[in-house]
């Protein structure tokens, strides 16, 4: 008798865990695309290459080469990575943070490079929506737990 109750309870917990995980992943996916869309709208546009390099990498996929932040990596289970940059756009971090004035070397030695002003687009987009995404994930998990416990 106690074993049957334990088995039923274990099955219910497994069902709750499965539903909660699926709900969290769906909410994370939606949040990642919302953040990427905001970053896309905030990115400075010269020829559009930087803006078009912003992308979301889904679990099991690899980020583009030369992408920022973090470089090339594989998204783990339940992880969505938002990056800017690719083989054509290797300067996303220079636009985000700007560059300091410096004396050139190489082809034009001794000339002064005035540097560039920072044009943040990546981190402001993330910071603007992270609380909303976190709240959505929490609500999705709580709803899945309640639905799983009730049914």
Secondary structure, DSSP 8 states (H G I E B T S, - for coil): -HHHHHHHHHHHHHHHHHHHHHHHHHHHHHHHHHHHHHHHHHS--SSSHHHHT-EEE-TT-B--TT-BTT-S-B--TT--EEEB--SS---HHHHHH-B--EE--GGGTT-EE--B-----HHHHHHHHHHHHHHHHHHHHHHHHHHHHH-
